[in-house]
Amino acid sequence: MVLMRLVALLVVGTVASVDVVHRRVKRGAQDEVVTTHNQLRRSIGAADMERLVWSDSLADVAGRLVTQCQWATADHVTTIEAMESPFPSQGSVLSLIRNKSSLNLTQIFMEWFATGNGYDVINQKCGEPEVDSAGSLCPINSCDNDGHRNETTCSCTCKPGWIGTDCSEPCRDDDRCGQSLWSSTLCNSTLTMPKMIDLCPVMCGRCEEIVRATESSSAFAFPIWKLILIIISSLISLAIVVFVIRCCSQGKKELVDSRTYESANQLYSTSLPMSSMRNRAIVGERHSTSSGIDFNTPQYVY
């Protein structure tokens, strides 16, 4: 981190040292430096990358440091190998500016940044420009799903079935893959290849979809929506059966009650003549008594 801040400080300070008298860089040069540097920083896949802005106070400090710097002493300013600096690429930037190269600021920054193409991470040779200040030289902290991280290239080697910079995305084709407008021939086209590889990684051969691990379980797999429909149908059928049983039970109960009522009526009807005769006998006894008939002789009135 100290090296990264120092390099950024010196790069800005180099521009500031061009205008030694006023100690200020013109607004156009400021915008050019910051814009170019931010564009180069965006090309690096680092996380939490912050946007750079111009600081006059930082430029003044960097300018004073650059005036004391002995890196830019080489005669061949465009050849990195000719630099005698411990950080050749940074020295080349200083030399290009101090020797009033015909290159503009953007070209100088681009040449400085291009020195990182042959950077050896292990031996730290070639002095790659440090434009990544996101807190880590490697933007990938870990590889998901048992992927292997290559510390040299700062990339993940994913296991079959997974894809992405950190192996977190499942290897799966889009539903449109294989159709007439999304055929496999587009995987080899220069214009459509990047998009096709992203949408159809399996069809384009970028990754291998996991199928073997799920073949045994897929034979017994059952769509959840079908299972829900079966459960709902079963509940409806059960409700209908219960309703029919209750209706039958209620009908039988009403039939038994009606038969009981009819039996009671029949019993009442058969007992009615005896009651009438008894009533008539009582009336006859009372009548004969009042008429002076012998009380001991029963008299019946019909």
Summary of the structure (lengths in Angstrom):
residues: 302
radius of gyration: 51.2
end to end distance: 135.0
largest distance: 172.6
contacts: 750
relative contact order: 0.06
helix: 54%
strand: 4%
